Amino acid sequence: MEYNLADLFESIVDTVPDREALVYADHPGTGAERRLTYAELDRAANRLAHHLSDHGIGPGDHVGMHLYNGVAYLQAVYACLKIRAVPVNVNYRYVEEELVYLYRDADLVALVFDAEFTDRVAAALPHTPKLRHLIRVGTPPAGAPEPHLPPVPLAEAEAAGSPARGFGPRSADDQIIIYTGGTTGMPKGVMWRHKDIFFSGMGGGAPTGEPVKRPHELAERVAAGGEGIVFFPTPPLMHGTSTLTAFIAFHFGQKVVLHRKYVPEEVLRTIAREKVTSVSLVGDAMLRPLVDALGGPLKGTDCSSLFSVSSSGAILSETVRAQFSALVPNVMLLNNFGSSESGFNGTATDDSGPDRGFRLRVNSRMAVVDPATHELAPAGEVGRLALRGHVPLGYYNDPKKTAETFFEAHGDRWVLLGDMATVDDEGIVTVLGRGSQCINSGGEKVYPEEVEQALKAHPDVYDALVAGVPDERWGNRVAAVVQLRDGSGPLDLDGIQTHCRTRLAGYKIPRAVVFTDHIQRSPSGKADYRWAKAVAAGEREGAGGREG
């Protein structure tokens, strides 16, 4: 047995076969939840794995997951891992042109997709000649055009496949690919070996403790422990964080709860019904609706089982954290830091905030480096965050970007992350923001995330994004796109600037603001900076704007 994700999962199944592994609610609260034990999930994955193998899908072949959250997503991922195929996430928001790019760039030979996306798959398929096998989940909408390659219904594929294992040996070098990006450029496929992502993205079997020292130890820990931890990854599984959270839960021998889509009121009802202990989400865009529901129509919902709520991919603001804590005391609110290229890297310190920045206690494999020389940056100097050790192999089909992002130094292999940061004498890292979004205004560097944190501390601001727009004098000026709270009082540029002056240096204060009815984000809550920049520059319609 190696550090192979399928091997590790099967070792857990053999240890606690009758323990509940997965609860899925397509329509929460209706009593139609689907519940699978570890043995049942294993058999479902085996059936699909044998079907794929019978249709010529094997080691190294790439299989797309074009799916909403559900049993089928995790079943298909494990089916691929069992036959040493490579699962590839597909962003279900993509339209035809974007899907053609991803299907082709990833060299997909098979696709598992939700019936709701039948028309998009049918439109993209003629442009993706390597894609030769389709598996469809559910019934397509009436009148949807059928792909010229007939899809196999998932139920039919399951019925044809054996529930037994009978698979050959696997390797820790087998791969999983996580496609990332799309808000600042075309998506890139991050290639991970199983062993590397197990330790960097899944904590090596103990995200907050000592990683296992040998593969068999994972099941031994499960056998020695109990159950009762319930993980609820609420963002889409097609974004890597939620899938990694599910893997972590399975490696503990615990239960995962899934909803097809994020509906705040249903999330709260499920927390109460399933006695959820750990919720993961992305930023204020997902936590704030829970706060609104708990303070309104679902006031008094039993959240006593909750132990932690963690955010990855976007920072929880001080304002929303305080509002949630007032409604649900004694719950740890964690701002976690990580990426598709690095896995999980650290959690924000308690004193993080608009005044001090996003401060991290990082693991020993992370450092701040000079992006040009790759030398460690002195304390206080701005550099790029970098990770060494268990890092990805690179970007699939992109040797140029791989060479720019991955390097060898000090006897280790490193990956350069997109975030700029400083490190102090105590080793605390302050994350400034994405270098690609940095605004250069008259030679001063402004990181949008810092300004956004200050904006969202205003009681009338529901959400905000910040971007740079052209300025004849300064090159760029800071502009904010702001969504106000329903029923809030009037707010204008002067009010925004007055508020920000107590928290930000003068050159960071927004010089223009556009008020909009809705901030556009990805399904997981991540910022869409291309949209924000276009709205701030007046290239897309907003509700109204002012400059100063």
NUMARSE-913985 format. One line per 8 residues: number of its first residue (from 1); for each residue z, y, x of N, C-alpha, C. Coordinates in steps of 0.05 Angstrom, whole numbers. Layout:
BEGIN
NUM> Z/Y/X/Z/Y/X/Z/Y/X; ...
// end
This chain:
BEGIN
1> 0/-24/17/0/0/0/0/25/18; -17/44/10/-19/69/25/-12/93/7; -13/117/19/-9/141/3/-34/147/-13; -40/129/-31/-63/131/-49/-52/136/-77; -63/156/-91/-51/164/-116/-52/142/-137; -73/125/-137/-74/103/-156/-53/82/-148; -51/76/-123/-31/56/-114/-3/66/-121; 3/91/-117/29/102/-122/35/100/-152
9> 16/108/-169/20/107/-198/25/78/-207; 9/59/-197/13/31/-205/40/21/-196; 50/30/-174/77/21/-166/98/31/-185; 95/55/-196/113/65/-216/111/50/-242; 86/44/-250/82/28/-274/96/1/-273; 93/-12/-250/106/-38/-247/136/-36/-246; 147/-13/-240/176/-9/-239/188/-3/-267; 174/14/-282/184/22/-309/162/20/-330
17> 151/-4/-334/127/-7/-351/132/2/-380; 156/-1/-390/162/5/-419/173/33/-423; 175/48/-402/185/76/-405/163/94/-416; 170/112/-433/150/130/-445/140/149/-423; 114/150/-420/101/166/-399/88/191/-409; 76/190/-433/59/212/-442/61/215/-472; 66/240/-481/65/247/-509/44/269/-512; 25/264/-530/4/284/-534/2/291/-563
25> 0/317/-568/-2/328/-596/-28/344/-598; -47/333/-613/-72/348/-619/-65/370/-639; -50/363/-659/-40/382/-679/-10/379/-680; 5/394/-663/34/390/-661/49/392/-687; 70/376/-691/87/379/-714/77/364/-738; 54/351/-737/43/336/-760/52/307/-761; 66/299/-740/74/270/-739/52/253/-728; 30/265/-718/7/249/-708/7/248/-678
33> 30/253/-665/31/252/-636/24/224/-626; 10/223/-604/3/198/-591/22/193/-568; 35/170/-567/55/164/-547/47/139/-532; 48/142/-505/40/119/-488/62/114/-468; 69/88/-464/87/80/-443/71/80/-417; 85/76/-394/71/74/-369/51/51/-369; 59/28/-380/41/5/-381/16/11/-398; 20/25/-421/-2/31/-439/-22/51/-426
41> -11/71/-412/-29/90/-398/-44/76/-376; -31/58/-362/-44/43/-341/-66/26/-352; -62/12/-374/-83/-5/-386/-106/12/-396; -100/36/-407/-122/53/-417/-139/62/-393; -126/69/-371/-141/77/-347/-157/54/-336; -145/30/-336/-160/6/-326/-185/1/-342; -183/3/-368/-207/-2/-385/-230/18/-378; -223/43/-376/-244/63/-369/-254/59/-341
49> -236/51/-323/-245/47/-295/-265/24/-294; -260/2/-308/-278/-20/-308/-305/-13/-321; -304/4/-342/-329/13/-354/-345/29/-334; -332/48/-320/-347/64/-300/-358/46/-278; -342/27/-269/-352/9/-248/-375/-8/-257; -374/-17/-282/-396/-33/-294/-422/-17/-296; -420/10/-296/-444/27/-298/-450/40/-271; -442/27/-249/-451/34/-223/-435/57/-210
57> -413/65/-222/-396/87/-210/-376/74/-192; -375/83/-167/-358/70/-147/-347/89/-127; -338/79/-104/-325/95/-84/-342/119/-75; -329/142/-75/-343/167/-66/-359/181/-87; -365/168/-110/-381/181/-131/-363/202/-145; -376/224/-153/-362/246/-166/-365/245/-196; -342/247/-210/-341/245/-239/-328/270/-250; -342/284/-268/-331/309/-279/-313/305/-302
65> -292/322/-304/-273/322/-327/-278/348/-342; -295/347/-362/-302/371/-378/-286/368/-405; -260/373/-403/-242/365/-425/-220/385/-430; -212/387/-455/-187/400/-461/-164/382/-452; -139/392/-454/-116/376/-449/-115/352/-468; -107/329/-458/-104/306/-475/-100/280/-459; -96/258/-473/-93/232/-460/-118/226/-444; -142/233/-455/-167/225/-442/-169/238/-415
73> -158/262/-411/-161/275/-385/-147/259/-363; -121/253/-368/-106/238/-348/-116/209/-345; -124/197/-368/-135/170/-367/-160/170/-350; -178/190/-353/-203/190/-337/-197/196/-307; -178/213/-302/-171/219/-274/-162/193/-260; -143/179/-273/-133/154/-261/-154/133/-260; -172/132/-279/-194/113/-278/-211/117/-253; -217/142/-247/-232/148/-223/-217/139/-198
81> -192/146/-197/-176/140/-173/-174/110/-169; -173/95/-190/-170/66/-188/-195/53/-175; -219/64/-179/-243/53/-168/-253/69/-144; -236/87/-134/-241/104/-111/-264/124/-115; -269/130/-141/-287/152/-147/-271/178/-145; -286/200/-145/-273/226/-141/-273/242/-167; -250/247/-179/-249/264/-203/-253/293/-196; -268/307/-213/-274/335/-208/-269/351/-234
89> -252/371/-233/-246/387/-256/-269/406/-263; -274/410/-289/-295/428/-299/-282/448/-317; -287/473/-312/-276/495/-329/-290/494/-356; -275/489/-377/-288/486/-404/-297/513/-416; -290/535/-403/-300/561/-412/-329/566/-403; -338/551/-384/-365/556/-372/-387/553/-393; -407/570/-391/-431/567/-408/-452/553/-391; -476/551/-403/-497/533/-392/-502/539/-362
97> -507/564/-355/-515/570/-328/-493/563/-308; -468/569/-315/-445/562/-298/-441/532/-295; -446/518/-318/-443/489/-317/-464/476/-299; -489/486/-301/-510/476/-284/-502/479/-255; -492/503/-249/-484/507/-221/-462/487/-212; -441/484/-228/-419/466/-220/-428/437/-220; -442/428/-241/-452/400/-241/-468/394/-216; -485/413/-209/-503/408/-186/-488/411/-159
105> -472/432/-157/-457/436/-132/-438/413/-127; -426/401/-148/-407/379/-144/-421/352/-142; -448/351/-146/-462/326/-145/-451/305/-164; -445/314/-189/-434/296/-209/-454/274/-216; -445/250/-217/-462/227/-226/-452/218/-254; -428/225/-262/-418/218/-288/-401/241/-299; -398/242/-325/-384/264/-338/-369/253/-362; -343/259/-364/-327/254/-387/-322/281/-401
113> -331/283/-426/-330/310/-439/-321/308/-468; -308/330/-476/-300/332/-504/-324/338/-522; -325/326/-545/-348/328/-563/-354/357/-571; -334/374/-570/-337/402/-577/-357/416/-558; -361/404/-534/-378/417/-514/-406/403/-513; -413/388/-533/-437/373/-533/-462/390/-529; -462/413/-543/-486/431/-540/-489/441/-512; -467/448/-499/-469/459/-471/-477/437/-452
121> -466/413/-456/-474/390/-439/-504/384/-443; -513/384/-467/-541/378/-473/-559/399/-460; -551/424/-460/-567/446/-448/-568/444/-417; -546/436/-405/-544/435/-376/-556/410/-364; -556/388/-379/-564/362/-369/-592/361/-357; -612/373/-369/-639/371/-357/-641/383/-329; -622/400/-322/-623/413/-295/-605/400/-275; -594/377/-282/-575/363/-264/-584/334/-262
129> -605/329/-246/-617/302/-245/-598/280/-234; -578/286/-219/-560/265/-209/-541/255/-230; -537/271/-251/-518/263/-272/-530/242/-290; -520/217/-287/-534/194/-300/-517/179/-321; -492/187/-325/-475/173/-344/-456/192/-358; -455/191/-385/-439/208/-401/-419/192/-418; -395/202/-420/-375/190/-437/-364/213/-455; -366/210/-481/-358/231/-499/-332/224/-514
137> -314/244/-515/-288/241/-528/-290/255/-555; -287/240/-577/-288/252/-603/-315/253/-616; -317/266/-639/-342/268/-654/-353/295/-652; -379/298/-645/-391/324/-641/-393/340/-667; -394/366/-666/-397/382/-690/-424/376/-704; -424/379/-730/-449/374/-745/-471/392/-735; -494/381/-730/-518/396/-721/-519/401/-691; -499/392/-676/-500/397/-647/-523/381/-635
145> -539/393/-617/-561/378/-604/-550/356/-587; -562/333/-588/-554/310/-572/-566/312/-544; -551/305/-523/-562/304/-496/-584/283/-495; -604/288/-478/-626/268/-476/-616/242/-464; -593/243/-450/-580/218/-440/-558/211/-460; -561/189/-475/-542/183/-496/-514/179/-486; -494/195/-497/-467/191/-488/-454/165/-499; -437/153/-484/-422/130/-493/-395/141/-505
153> -389/134/-530/-363/142/-541/-340/131/-525; -319/146/-521/-297/136/-505/-285/110/-517; -283/109/-543/-272/85/-556/-289/60/-549; -315/64/-548/-333/42/-541/-330/34/-511; -327/54/-494/-323/49/-466/-297/34/-461; -276/42/-476/-250/28/-473/-252/-1/-482; -265/-5/-505/-267/-32/-516/-282/-51/-497; -301/-40/-482/-317/-57/-464/-303/-63/-438
161> -283/-47/-431/-270/-51/-405/-245/-68/-406; -239/-83/-385/-216/-100/-384/-191/-83/-380; -168/-91/-394/-143/-76/-389/-129/-84/-364; -139/-105/-351/-126/-114/-326/-136/-97/-302; -123/-100/-280/-130/-84/-256/-154/-97/-242; -149/-114/-223/-170/-128/-209/-188/-110/-192; -176/-88/-181/-191/-70/-164/-187/-76/-134; -205/-68/-118/-203/-73/-89/-183/-55/-75
169> -179/-58/-49/-161/-41/-34/-170/-12/-34; -151/5/-32/-157/34/-32/-147/46/-6; -152/72/-3/-145/86/22/-131/112/17; -114/120/35/-101/146/34/-122/168/39; -145/161/50/-167/180/55/-185/184/31; -181/169/9/-196/174/-15/-192/203/-24; -211/213/-40/-211/242/-45/-207/249/-74; -197/273/-78/-198/287/-104/-208/315/-99
177> -224/326/-116/-236/353/-113/-226/371/-135; -215/394/-127/-206/414/-146/-224/439/-143; -240/445/-164/-256/469/-164/-239/493/-171; -243/514/-155/-226/538/-158/-244/562/-158; -234/584/-168/-249/609/-167/-265/614/-192; -284/632/-190/-301/639/-213/-295/667/-223; -271/678/-217/-265/706/-225/-274/726/-205; -278/717/-180/-288/735/-159/-313/725/-146
185> -324/703/-156/-348/692/-144/-353/664/-155; -373/650/-145/-379/623/-155/-356/604/-147; -350/585/-165/-328/566/-159/-334/549/-134; -312/541/-120/-314/525/-96/-298/500/-100; -308/477/-90/-294/452/-93/-277/446/-69; -251/446/-73/-232/440/-51/-228/410/-48; -235/400/-25/-234/371/-20/-207/363/-8; -192/347/-23/-166/337/-14/-166/307/-9
193> -155/298/13/-148/270/16/-124/265/-1; -121/240/-12/-98/233/-28/-72/239/-14; -70/230/11/-45/233/26/-38/262/29; -57/279/35/-52/307/39/-42/321/14; -56/316/-9/-48/329/-34/-21/318/-44; -15/293/-38/10/282/-46/33/297/-33; 30/304/-7/52/318/7/51/348/3; 27/360/2/25/389/-1/26/398/-30
201> 14/383/-48/12/392/-76/32/379/-95; 44/357/-86/62/342/-104/89/337/-91; 94/350/-69/121/349/-57/128/323/-44; 109/306/-40/114/281/-27/135/264/-42; 134/266/-69/153/250/-85/180/264/-89; 184/287/-78/209/302/-81/204/331/-76; 193/346/-95/186/374/-91/209/392/-81; 233/385/-89/256/402/-81/275/387/-62
209> 267/364/-52/285/348/-35/270/337/-12; 279/315/-2/267/302/22/244/285/13; 219/290/24/196/273/17/201/244/25; 186/226/12/189/198/19/177/193/47; 187/173/60/178/166/87/159/143/88; 156/129/65/136/107/64/128/105/34; 104/95/28/94/95/1/112/79/-18; 123/56/-10/139/40/-27/165/54/-36
217> 173/74/-21/198/87/-27/197/102/-54; 173/110/-63/170/125/-87/181/109/-111; 171/84/-113/180/66/-135/210/59/-132; 219/56/-108/247/50/-104/265/72/-114; 257/97/-110/272/120/-121/272/120/-151; 249/113/-163/248/112/-193/266/90/-203; 266/67/-190/283/44/-198/313/52/-197; 320/68/-177/348/75/-173/357/98/-191
225> 337/113/-202/344/136/-218/342/130/-248; 345/150/-264/344/147/-293/321/163/-305; 321/165/-331/301/181/-344/314/204/-359; 298/221/-373/309/243/-387/298/270/-380; 282/271/-358/269/296/-351/242/296/-365; 236/317/-379/211/319/-395/196/344/-385; 173/338/-373/155/359/-362/135/368/-383; 131/394/-386/112/405/-406/94/424/-391
233> 72/415/-379/52/433/-368/35/445/-390; 38/471/-395/25/483/-418/-3/495/-411; -9/502/-386/-37/511/-381/-57/488/-382; -82/494/-382/-103/473/-382/-101/455/-357; -105/429/-362/-105/410/-339/-129/415/-321; -150/429/-331/-173/434/-315/-167/454/-292; -144/468/-294/-134/483/-272/-114/466/-257; -117/463/-231/-103/443/-215/-73/442/-219
241> -60/465/-224/-31/465/-225/-20/446/-246; -32/446/-270/-21/428/-291/-25/399/-285; -48/392/-273/-53/364/-266/-33/355/-244; -28/373/-225/-8/366/-204/20/363/-216; 26/380/-236/52/377/-249/55/350/-263; 34/341/-276/34/315/-289/38/293/-268; 25/294/-246/28/274/-225/57/274/-214; 68/298/-210/96/299/-201/115/285/-220
249> 110/290/-247/127/277/-267/124/247/-266; 100/237/-263/96/208/-262/108/196/-237; 107/211/-215/119/201/-190/150/200/-192; 162/214/-211/190/212/-216/196/191/-238; 175/179/-249/179/160/-271/189/174/-297; 180/199/-301/190/215/-324/167/219/-344; 173/235/-364/155/238/-387/140/265/-385; 114/264/-393/97/288/-394/90/293/-423
257> 92/318/-431/84/327/-458/60/345/-455; 40/340/-472/15/357/-471/8/367/-499; -3/391/-500/-17/401/-524/-46/405/-517; -63/403/-536/-91/407/-532/-97/436/-523; -85/455/-537/-88/483/-530/-60/497/-531; -59/520/-519/-34/535/-518/-30/552/-543; -11/544/-560/-3/559/-584/27/563/-581; 36/588/-576/64/593/-569/84/581/-589
265> 78/585/-615/97/575/-635/100/545/-634; 78/531/-629/78/502/-627/92/492/-602; 88/508/-581/102/501/-555/132/501/-560; 142/521/-574/171/523/-578/181/500/-596; 165/494/-616/174/471/-634/174/445/-618; 155/442/-600/154/417/-584/178/416/-564; 185/439/-553/208/440/-535/233/429/-550; 236/439/-574/259/430/-590/257/400/-598
273> 234/392/-607/231/364/-616/232/343/-594; 219/349/-571/218/329/-550/240/333/-529; 257/353/-533/279/359/-514/268/364/-486; 248/381/-485/235/388/-459/255/401/-440; 253/393/-415/271/404/-395/257/423/-376; 231/420/-372/216/436/-352/189/444/-363; 185/470/-366/160/481/-375/146/495/-352; 120/490/-349/105/506/-329/84/522/-344
281> 79/546/-335/60/564/-348/49/583/-327; 33/603/-335/21/622/-316/27/650/-326; 47/663/-313/51/691/-316/60/701/-344; 61/728/-346/69/741/-370/51/734/-393; 25/729/-387/6/724/-409/14/700/-425; 29/681/-413/38/657/-428/67/659/-436; 84/672/-420/112/673/-427/118/695/-448; 104/717/-447/109/739/-466/105/730/-495
289> 84/715/-501/82/705/-529/105/687/-538; 117/672/-519/140/656/-526/164/675/-532; 167/696/-516/188/716/-521/185/728/-549; 160/736/-556/154/748/-582/161/729/-604; 154/704/-601/159/684/-622/189/679/-625; 203/677/-602/232/672/-603/247/696/-615; 236/719/-611/249/743/-622/241/749/-651; 221/733/-661/211/738/-687/211/713/-705
297> 187/702/-711/186/681/-731/201/655/-723; 205/650/-697/218/625/-689/246/631/-677; 258/653/-686/284/659/-676/304/637/-682; 320/629/-662/339/608/-666/328/580/-659; 303/578/-650/293/552/-642/310/540/-620; 316/514/-622/334/501/-603/319/497/-577; 326/512/-557/316/510/-530/337/501/-510; 359/489/-521/382/482/-504/375/460/-483
305> 354/445/-487/347/424/-468/334/436/-443; 324/461/-445/308/473/-423/326/478/-398; 316/469/-376/329/474/-350/314/495/-334; 287/493/-334/271/512/-318/245/519/-332; 236/543/-327/209/553/-334/197/564/-309; 175/552/-300/162/561/-275/134/571/-280; 128/592/-264/101/604/-265/87/601/-238; 62/593/-239/45/591/-216/19/605/-222
313> 7/619/-203/-19/632/-207/-17/661/-216; 6/669/-226/11/697/-235/41/701/-235; 49/725/-229/78/731/-226/90/739/-253; 113/728/-259/129/737/-282/142/763/-276; 137/783/-293/148/810/-288/178/810/-294; 192/829/-282/221/832/-287/227/837/-316; 210/852/-329/215/859/-358/214/834/-375; 194/818/-372/191/794/-388/212/773/-381
321> 219/771/-356/240/752/-347/266/760/-361; 272/786/-361/297/795/-373/297/789/-404; 275/794/-417/273/789/-445/277/760/-452; 265/742/-436/267/714/-441/296/704/-436; 308/714/-414/335/706/-407/355/715/-429; 350/737/-441/368/746/-463/366/728/-487; 343/716/-492/339/698/-514/347/670/-508; 342/661/-483/348/634/-475/364/635/-449
329> 389/639/-450/405/642/-426/407/615/-410; 414/617/-385/420/594/-368/395/577/-362; 372/588/-364/347/575/-356/337/588/-331; 331/571/-311/320/582/-286/291/591/-291; 285/615/-283/258/626/-285/248/628/-256; 227/612/-250/217/609/-223/189/621/-220; 186/639/-201/159/648/-193/150/631/-169; 134/611/-175/125/593/-153/99/604/-141
337> 95/597/-116/72/606/-102/56/582/-91; 30/582/-96/13/561/-86/-16/567/-92; -34/549/-85/-62/552/-91/-76/526/-90; -101/525/-99/-117/501/-98/-122/492/-69; -121/511/-50/-125/504/-22/-100/496/-7; -76/500/-20/-52/496/-5/-31/480/-19; -34/476/-46/-13/463/-61/10/481/-66; 35/470/-66/59/486/-71/71/495/-45
345> 77/521/-43/86/532/-17/114/545/-17; 124/553/-40/150/566/-40/155/579/-67; 180/589/-70/189/602/-94/200/629/-87; 195/648/-105/204/676/-100/234/678/-98; 244/695/-81/272/701/-79/282/716/-103; 308/716/-108/319/729/-131/315/760/-130; 313/770/-106/310/800/-104/281/809/-104; 262/791/-111/234/799/-113/231/817/-137
353> 213/836/-135/208/854/-157/190/877/-148; 184/896/-167/167/918/-160/176/935/-136; 202/936/-133/212/953/-111/210/940/-84; 213/913/-83/214/899/-57/190/881/-53; 174/876/-74/151/859/-72/157/830/-79; 137/813/-77/139/785/-83/147/771/-58; 173/765/-55/185/754/-31/189/724/-33; 182/710/-12/182/680/-13/199/669/9
361> 214/648/2/224/630/23/205/607/24; 189/607/45/167/587/47/175/563/64; 160/542/62/166/518/78/157/523/107; 165/504/124/160/508/153/131/506/161; 114/498/142/85/495/149/69/521/143; 82/541/132/68/566/125/75/588/145; 55/605/150/59/627/168/41/650/161; 46/673/172/28/697/169/13/700/196
369> -13/700/195/-29/701/219/-49/724/219; -58/731/242/-80/750/245/-106/735/237; -120/744/216/-143/728/207/-166/727/228; -166/746/247/-188/746/267/-181/728/291; -156/728/300/-149/713/324/-134/687/317; -124/685/293/-108/662/284/-81/661/298; -74/682/312/-47/683/325/-26/691/304; -2/682/307/20/689/289/24/719/289
377> 26/731/265/30/760/263/59/767/270; 64/789/285/91/798/290/105/806/264; 131/806/264/147/814/241/139/841/232; 134/844/206/127/870/194/98/877/193; 81/862/209/52/869/209/38/852/188; 18/865/175/3/852/154/-16/832/165; -16/808/154/-35/787/162/-43/771/138; -55/748/143/-62/729/121/-43/706/121
385> -36/697/97/-20/673/95/-37/649/104; -25/630/118/-39/606/127/-20/583/126; -31/559/122/-16/534/120/-26/514/140; -8/499/152/-17/478/171/-8/451/162; -19/430/174/-11/403/168/-28/390/147; -16/383/125/-30/369/103/-47/390/87; -70/396/98/-88/415/85/-114/401/77; -130/414/59/-155/402/51/-174/398/74
393> -195/381/68/-216/377/88/-235/401/89; -236/416/67/-255/439/67/-266/442/39; -287/458/37/-301/463/11/-325/445/10; -328/431/-13/-351/413/-16/-377/429/-17; -397/419/-1/-423/432/-1/-424/461/9; -403/468/24/-403/496/33/-392/497/62; -408/489/82/-398/489/109/-391/518/120; -406/538/110/-401/565/119/-373/574/110
401> -367/571/85/-341/579/75/-319/562/87; -324/537/92/-305/520/104/-298/530/132; -318/537/148/-314/548/175/-298/574/174; -301/590/153/-287/615/152/-258/612/144; -252/590/130/-226/586/117/-208/567/132; -219/547/145/-204/526/158/-208/528/188; -186/524/203/-188/526/232/-167/509/245; -170/505/271/-150/490/287/-137/508/307
409> -111/507/309/-96/524/328/-68/512/332; -58/515/356/-31/506/362/-28/476/357; -49/461/360/-48/432/356/-48/423/327; -53/441/309/-53/434/280/-79/444/267; -85/432/244/-106/442/227/-94/460/206; -107/484/202/-96/505/185/-116/512/164; -106/524/142/-123/536/121/-114/565/117; -133/583/118/-127/612/112/-128/616/82
417> -106/626/71/-105/632/42/-116/660/37; -120/667/12/-132/693/5/-112/715/5; -86/709/7/-66/730/3/-58/743/30; -56/769/29/-45/784/51/-14/785/49; 0/786/72/29/785/71/41/795/97; 67/800/96/82/805/120/105/786/121; 117/783/145/140/766/148/162/782/163; 187/779/154/208/794/167/223/777/188
425> 243/788/201/257/774/222/272/749/212; 278/748/186/292/725/175/273/703/165; 247/709/168/227/689/159/219/691/130; 228/712/116/221/717/89/193/729/88; 175/718/72/148/727/70/146/745/45; 134/768/48/128/786/26/98/785/21; 90/775/-3/62/772/-10/53/798/-21; 32/810/-10/21/836/-18/0/833/-40
433> -16/812/-38/-37/808/-58/-62/796/-46; -81/791/-63/-106/779/-53/-121/799/-37; -129/791/-13/-145/809/4/-171/818/-8; -183/800/-24/-209/806/-36/-206/828/-58; -182/832/-69/-178/851/-89/-165/877/-79; -159/878/-53/-146/901/-41/-163/926/-45; -150/948/-54/-164/973/-58/-159/991/-34; -181/1000/-21/-178/1019/1/-183/1047/-9
441> -162/1062/-11/-163/1089/-22/-156/1109/0; -176/1121/12/-171/1141/34/-158/1128/58; -164/1102/63/-153/1088/86/-127/1074/80; -115/1080/57/-90/1066/49/-97/1041/33; -83/1019/38/-89/994/24/-69/991/1; -81/986/-23/-65/982/-47/-72/955/-58; -51/939/-63/-54/912/-74/-49/913/-104; -68/905/-120/-66/907/-149/-41/895/-161
449> -32/871/-150/-9/857/-162/16/875/-161; 19/890/-140/43/907/-138/43/929/-159; 20/941/-163/18/962/-184/21/950/-212; 10/927/-216/12/913/-242/41/908/-249; 57/899/-229/85/894/-233/99/919/-243; 93/942/-230/105/967/-238/97/975/-266; 72/972/-272/62/979/-299/76/962/-321; 78/936/-316/90/919/-336/120/922/-340
457> 132/938/-322/160/944/-326/164/966/-347; 142/979/-355/144/999/-376/148/985/-403; 167/994/-419/173/980/-444/150/979/-464; 131/998/-462/109/998/-481/84/983/-471; 85/973/-447/61/960/-435/64/930/-440; 45/918/-454/45/889/-459/32/874/-436; 10/884/-425/-3/871/-402/-20/892/-388; -26/886/-363/-42/906/-347/-56/892/-324
465> -79/902/-317/-93/894/-293/-101/920/-278; -104/918/-252/-110/941/-235/-134/935/-218; -152/954/-215/-176/951/-199/-183/977/-186; -200/976/-165/-210/1000/-152/-236/1008/-164; -240/1034/-168/-266/1044/-178/-275/1066/-158; -301/1069/-155/-312/1088/-135/-302/1116/-139; -297/1129/-116/-287/1157/-116/-301/1171/-93; -313/1195/-99/-329/1209/-78/-312/1218/-55
473> -287/1225/-60/-269/1235/-39/-255/1213/-24; -244/1194/-39/-226/1174/-27/-239/1146/-22; -264/1144/-30/-278/1118/-28/-273/1101/-53; -248/1097/-59/-239/1084/-84/-214/1096/-93; -209/1096/-119/-184/1104/-131/-173/1082/-148; -147/1082/-151/-133/1061/-167/-137/1067/-197; -146/1047/-211/-150/1049/-240/-135/1026/-254; -124/1032/-276/-109/1011/-291/-122/1006/-318
481> -123/981/-326/-131/973/-353/-105/963/-367; -98/976/-389/-71/972/-400/-74/963/-430; -59/942/-437/-56/934/-465/-28/941/-473; -26/958/-494/1/967/-503/12/947/-523; 39/948/-526/52/931/-545/45/940/-574; 44/922/-592/40/929/-620/63/947/-629; 55/969/-642/76/987/-653/89/1005/-632; 78/1005/-608/90/1022/-587/83/1051/-592
489> 99/1069/-580/94/1097/-583/69/1105/-567; 60/1130/-570/37/1140/-555/43/1140/-525; 23/1132/-510/26/1131/-481/-1/1141/-469; 1/1158/-449/-23/1168/-437/-21/1166/-407; -41/1177/-393/-41/1175/-364/-17/1188/-351; -9/1211/-362/15/1225/-352/40/1207/-354; 42/1194/-376/65/1176/-380/65/1153/-361; 41/1142/-357/38/1120/-338/46/1129/-310
497> 36/1152/-302/41/1162/-275/70/1169/-270; 82/1181/-290/111/1188/-288/128/1162/-285; 121/1142/-300/136/1117/-297/132/1105/-270; 107/1104/-260/101/1091/-234/113/1106/-210; 117/1132/-213/127/1148/-190/155/1139/-181; 170/1127/-200/197/1117/-193/197/1090/-178; 173/1078/-176/171/1051/-165/151/1048/-143; 132/1067/-141/110/1064/-123/106/1089/-106
505> 95/1085/-82/87/1108/-66/64/1122/-80; 61/1148/-74/42/1165/-88/13/1154/-88; 4/1143/-65/-24/1134/-63/-29/1109/-79; -8/1096/-89/-11/1071/-105/-12/1077/-135; -6/1101/-143/-4/1107/-171/-32/1109/-184; -36/1097/-207/-63/1098/-220/-72/1126/-225; -97/1132/-218/-110/1158/-223/-127/1157/-248; -130/1134/-259/-145/1131/-284/-133/1108/-299
513> -134/1110/-326/-125/1088/-343/-143/1084/-366; -149/1059/-372/-164/1052/-396/-146/1035/-413; -143/1043/-438/-127/1028/-457/-145/1010/-473; -138/985/-474/-154/965/-487/-138/949/-507; -151/937/-527/-136/921/-546/-128/894/-536; -141/885/-514/-135/858/-504/-143/856/-475; -125/846/-458/-131/841/-430/-144/813/-428; -167/812/-414/-181/787/-411/-170/771/-388
521> -162/747/-393/-152/728/-373/-164/701/-377; -161/684/-358/-171/656/-360/-152/641/-380; -160/617/-389/-142/602/-407/-115/597/-395; -113/596/-369/-87/591/-356/-71/617/-351; -82/640/-358/-68/665/-354/-74/680/-329; -93/669/-313/-100/683/-288/-116/708/-293; -114/727/-276/-127/753/-280/-157/750/-276; -173/764/-293/-202/766/-291/-208/794/-279
529> -209/795/-253/-212/821/-240/-241/832/-242; -260/815/-245/-287/825/-249/-288/840/-275; -276/829/-296/-275/843/-322/-260/869/-320; -237/868/-307/-220/893/-304/-235/915/-290; -249/907/-268/-263/928/-253/-286/940/-269; -300/923/-285/-321/934/-302/-311/952/-323; -288/945/-336/-276/962/-357/-266/988/-344; -253/986/-322/-242/1010/-309/-264/1029/-300
537> -287/1018/-293/-310/1035/-284/-327/1044/-308; -320/1036/-332/-335/1044/-356/-360/1028/-361; -363/1005/-347/-387/989/-350/-384/970/-374; -359/966/-383/-354/950/-407/-336/967/-425; -338/961/-450/-323/978/-470/-294/973/-469; -278/994/-469/-249/992/-472/-242/1009/-496; -217/1010/-503/-209/1026/-527/-209/1056/-521; -204/1063/-497/-204/1092/-490/-193/1095/-463
545> -200/1117/-449/-190/1120/-422/-185/1149/-415; -170/1153/-393/-164/1180/-383/-163/1179/-353; -170/1201/-340/-169/1203/-311/-151/1227/-304; -141/1225/-279/-124/1247/-270/-129/1252/-240
// end
